[in-house]
Amino acid sequence: MIDEANLNPLSEYLNTLLDFGYVADEEGTLFELHPNFRLFFSINPPKIHPSRNVLSPALRTRFNEIWIEEITDPEELSELVESWKHAQSPM
C-alpha cells in the first residue's frame, strides 16, 4: 500500500517493477516479486489538491480506480469510527 502515491515521482518508477517483476537496489541486487504480489495506491486527485502530481496514463491503466467521496458530515464520520471500533474489539 502506497499512500499519497502521487506526491512524488516514485510512482512512475513502478512501471518497470510491474513490467518485469523485479526491482534492483543501488548495488545491482535484484529482488523478484512474489507471485501473489499486489500493489495498492491511495491518492488525492490533482484537480482537487493541486500539489499532487498527475499519474501517467501508462501507470493508471495498471490499476482499477475507485472514487471515494470525502466524508464531511461529522455524524457520518462518527458512525464509521464507532462501527470500526466495534469491529476491532476482541470477542
KEFILO-167501 format. One record per residue: residue in three letters; x, y, z of N, C-alpha, C in turn. Coordinates in pm, 1 decimal, padded with zeros to 6 digits. Layout:
rest:n.u:n.v:n.w:ca.u:ca.v:ca.w:c.u:c.v:c.w
ALA:X:Y:Z:X:Y:Z:X:Y:Z
...
//
This chain:
rest:n.u:n.v:n.w:ca.u:ca.v:ca.w:c.u:c.v:c.w
MET:00085.0:-00117.4:00000.0:00000.0:00000.0:00000.0:00089.2:00123.1:00000.0
ILE:00070.2:00206.7:-00098.8:00142.9:00333.3:-00105.3:00040.5:00444.6:-00092.9
ASP:00043.9:00512.9:00021.1:-00048.6:00623.0:00045.9:00009.3:00750.5:-00013.3
GLU:-00077.8:00836.7:-00063.8:-00035.9:00963.0:-00125.7:00067.3:00935.8:-00235.7
ALA:00039.9:00836.4:-00317.6:00133.8:00789.8:-00419.5:00168.3:00895.3:-00523.2
ASN:00086.1:00995.7:-00536.9:00114.7:01096.2:-00639.4:00175.1:01225.4:-00581.6
LEU:00238.6:01214.2:-00465.2:00308.7:01330.0:-00409.5:00452.3:01340.7:-00460.1
ASN:00505.1:01233.3:-00515.8:00641.2:01238.3:-00569.3:00650.0:01150.1:-00693.1
PRO:00759.3:01159.5:-00767.7:00770.7:01083.6:-00893.1:00800.9:00935.0:-00873.6
LEU:00815.7:00887.5:-00750.9:00846.1:00746.1:-00726.4:00748.4:00654.1:-00796.8
SER:00622.9:00690.2:-00799.5:00521.6:00602.9:-00857.5:00551.1:00568.6:-01003.2
GLU:00613.6:00657.7:-01077.5:00643.4:00630.2:-01218.2:00750.4:00522.6:-01235.6
TYR:00836.7:00505.2:-01136.1:00937.9:00400.3:-01143.2:00875.2:00261.6:-01128.9
LEU:00754.1:00256.1:-01081.2:00687.8:00127.3:-01061.3:00649.5:00060.8:-01192.4
ASN:00645.0:00135.2:-01301.5:00616.6:00072.9:-01431.6:00715.2:-00039.6:-01459.6
THR:00844.0:-00016.4:-01434.4:00945.8:-00119.6:-01457.0:00923.1:-00237.3:-01364.1
LEU:00896.4:-00209.0:-01240.2:00868.9:-00315.0:-01142.9:00753.2:-00401.8:-01189.7
LEU:00647.3:-00339.0:-01233.6:00529.0:-00413.4:-01276.3:00550.0:-00482.8:-01411.0
ASP:00629.3:-00424.1:-01499.5:00656.3:-00484.8:-01629.9:00742.6:-00610.0:-01619.4
PHE:00848.1:-00601.8:-01539.4:00948.8:-00707.5:-01539.6:00947.9:-00795.7:-01414.7
GLY:00875.1:-00754.6:-01310.2:00861.7:-00839.3:-01191.5:00980.7:-00837.6:-01097.8
TYR:01064.9:-00737.2:-01107.9:01176.3:-00726.2:-01014.8:01215.0:-00579.9:-00998.3
VAL:01294.5:-00556.0:-00896.1:01349.8:-00423.4:-00871.7:01494.1:-00442.7:-00829.7
ALA:01581.5:-00348.8:-00864.5:01723.3:-00355.1:-00829.0:01757.2:-00240.6:-00734.7
ASP:01843.3:-00269.9:-00636.8:01889.1:-00163.1:-00548.0:02014.0:-00096.5:-00606.3
GLU:02075.8:-00005.8:-00529.9:02190.3:00071.1:-00579.1:02309.5:-00016.9:-00615.7
GLU:02323.2:-00132.7:-00547.8:02435.5:-00223.2:-00574.4:02406.6:-00319.4:-00689.0
GLY:02288.4:-00311.4:-00745.5:02253.4:-00400.5:-00855.5:02191.7:-00532.7:-00812.0
THR:02164.5:-00546.9:-00683.4:02099.8:-00668.1:-00634.0:01955.2:-00669.2:-00680.6
LEU:01912.3:-00780.3:-00739.3:01774.9:-00791.7:-00788.4:01685.9:-00853.9:-00683.4
PHE:01567.7:-00798.7:-00669.3:01466.2:-00852.4:-00580.0:01343.9:-00883.7:-00664.0
GLU:01309.6:-01011.5:-00670.0:01195.6:-01053.9:-00750.9:01067.1:-01043.9:-00670.0
LEU:00959.7:-01011.8:-00740.2:00829.5:-01003.8:-00675.5:00775.8:-01142.7:-00645.4
HIS:00706.2:-01153.8:-00535.9:00636.2:-01277.3:-00502.1:00522.6:-01295.1:-00602.7
PRO:00488.4:-01418.0:-00640.5:00381.0:-01440.3:-00738.8:00246.0:-01380.5:-00697.8
ASN:00223.8:-01365.0:-00568.1:00096.4:-01308.6:-00520.5:00106.4:-01160.2:-00487.1
PHE:00211.9:-01096.3:-00533.5:00232.5:-00953.7:-00507.6:00114.8:-00872.4:-00559.0
ARG:00066.6:-00780.3:-00475.9:-00038.3:-00686.2:-00514.2:00004.9:-00547.4:-00469.1
LEU:-00032.4:-00448.2:-00544.8:00005.2:-00311.2:-00512.9:-00119.9:-00225.3:-00508.8
PHE:-00133.2:-00147.6:-00402.9:-00246.8:-00057.6:-00386.2:-00193.8:00084.2:-00373.1
PHE:-00256.7:00174.6:-00445.3:-00224.3:00316.6:-00438.2:-00340.5:00389.1:-00372.3
SER:-00307.7:00488.7:-00295.5:-00406.5:00582.0:-00243.7:-00359.2:00720.1:-00285.7
ILE:-00446.4:00794.3:-00352.9:-00408.0:00928.5:-00398.9:-00520.2:01027.8:-00370.8
ASN:-00483.1:01153.5:-00368.3:-00579.0:01262.2:-00370.5:-00568.5:01322.8:-00510.1
PRO:-00680.2:01337.1:-00578.2:-00677.7:01383.1:-00717.6:-00616.8:01522.3:-00733.0
PRO:-00531.3:01539.3:-00834.9:-00469.6:01670.4:-00859.9:-00571.4:01781.2:-00887.8
LYS:-00687.7:01746.5:-00942.6:-00789.1:01850.1:-00969.6:-00840.3:01911.5:-00839.5
ILE:-00841.1:01832.3:-00733.1:-00890.1:01880.5:-00603.7:-00774.4:01930.8:-00517.6
HIS:-00659.5:01864.3:-00527.4:-00541.1:01900.3:-00449.2:-00427.3:01932.3:-00546.7
PRO:-00409.7:02058.3:-00582.7:-00311.9:02097.5:-00685.9:-00167.0:02058.7:-00657.4
SER:-00132.1:02030.0:-00532.2:00006.6:01993.6:-00501.6:00039.5:01850.6:-00544.0
ARG:-00061.5:01773.6:-00587.0:-00038.5:01634.1:-00626.9:00000.2:01626.5:-00774.0
ASN:00080.6:01526.3:-00806.4:00121.4:01502.2:-00944.5:00012.8:01423.2:-01017.0
VAL:00008.1:01440.1:-01147.0:-00082.7:01360.9:-01229.9:-00010.8:01231.2:-01264.2
LEU:-00076.4:01117.4:-01240.6:-00016.8:00988.9:-01276.5:-00024.2:00970.7:-01427.7
SER:00078.5:00911.5:-01484.0:00081.5:00891.3:-01628.6:-00027.0:00790.9:-01669.5
PRO:-00075.6:00802.8:-01792.9:-00173.3:00704.7:-01842.0:-00118.1:00562.0:-01836.6
ALA:00012.6:00544.7:-01861.8:00072.6:00410.2:-01857.3:00058.9:00348.0:-01718.7
LEU:00076.0:00428.4:-01614.6:00063.2:00376.4:-01479.1:-00083.6:00359.7:-01439.9
ARG:-00166.5:00455.9:-01476.6:-00308.1:00448.9:-01439.3:-00379.4:00327.7:-01497.5
THR:-00337.7:00283.2:-01615.8:-00404.8:00168.0:-01676.4:-00374.3:00038.0:-01603.0
ARG:-00279.7:00039.3:-01513.3:-00242.7:-00079.9:-01437.6:-00329.5:-00100.2:-01313.3
PHE:-00413.8:-00004.9:-01283.4:-00492.8:-00008.3:-01160.2:-00642.1:00004.5:-01190.6
ASN:-00722.1:-00046.6:-01100.1:-00865.7:-00019.8:-01101.3:-00886.5:00101.6:-01012.3
GLU:-00953.4:00200.9:-01064.0:-00974.8:00322.9:-00986.8:-01110.5:00319.0:-00918.5
ILE:-01108.3:00353.1:-00791.0:-01231.1:00360.4:-00711.9:-01234.0:00498.6:-00648.0
TRP:-01337.0:00574.1:-00678.4:-01350.8:00708.4:-00623.1:-01430.2:00699.4:-00493.4
ILE:-01376.7:00757.8:-00387.1:-01445.7:00762.0:-00258.2:-01456.8:00907.8:-00218.2
GLU:-01579.2:00952.9:-00202.5:-01602.5:01092.4:-00164.1:-01550.4:01119.1:-00023.2
GLU:-01501.4:01238.4:-00002.9:-01456.5:01279.6:00129.5:-01576.7:01286.6:00222.9
ILE:-01558.8:01240.7:00344.4:-01666.9:01245.8:00443.7:-01657.8:01379.4:00516.3
THR:-01760.8:01461.4:00499.6:-01761.3:01593.3:00563.5:-01867.1:01604.4:00673.1
ASP:-01959.0:01509.6:00678.1:-02064.8:01510.2:00778.3:-02012.0:01448.4:00908.3
PRO:-02002.1:01526.6:01016.1:-01948.1:01474.6:01142.5:-02024.9:01352.9:01195.7
GLU:-02156.0:01350.7:01174.8:-02235.6:01237.2:01223.6:-02199.4:01108.8:01146.5
GLU:-02186.1:01121.4:01015.7:-02149.6:01005.6:00935.3:-02009.8:00954.8:00973.3
LEU:-01917.1:01046.8:00993.1:-01782.1:01009.5:01032.0:-01782.5:00940.1:01168.3
SER:-01859.0:00992.5:01261.5:-01869.9:00932.6:01394.3:-01924.8:00790.6:01386.5
GLU:-02026.5:00768.9:01303.9:-02083.3:00635.1:01287.0:-01980.3:00537.5:01230.1
LEU:-01903.1:00582.9:01133.8:-01799.4:00497.3:01075.5:-01692.0:00461.8:01178.1
VAL:-01649.8:00558.9:01256.9:-01548.1:00533.7:01359.5:-01601.3:00435.4:01462.5
GLU:-01724.2:00454.4:01504.8:-01783.5:00363.4:01603.7:-01794.6:00221.4:01547.8
SER:-01838.7:00206.6:01424.2:-01850.8:00073.5:01365.2:-01713.0:00008.7:01350.0
TRP:-01611.2:00087.5:01319.2:-01474.8:00035.1:01309.7:-01425.1:-00010.0:01447.1
LYS:-01453.0:00070.2:01550.4:-01409.7:00034.2:01685.7:-01473.5:-00097.4:01729.2
HIS:-01601.6:-00116.2:01698.6:-01670.3:-00240.8:01736.3:-01615.6:-00358.5:01659.1
ALA:-01579.6:-00337.8:01533.7:-01524.6:-00446.0:01452.2:-01385.7:-00485.8:01499.5
GLN:-01312.6:-00393.0:01560.3:-01176.4:-00419.4:01606.2:-01169.2:-00478.2:01746.4
SER:-01276.0:-00466.5:01824.6:-01271.2:-00514.9:01962.7:-01273.7:-00669.0:01964.5
PRO:-01189.9:-00729.3:02053.4:-01184.5:-00875.2:02062.6:-01314.7:-00931.0:02115.6
MET:-01347.2:-01049.2:02069.7:-01473.1:-01113.0:02111.6:-01456.8:-01185.8:02240.6
//
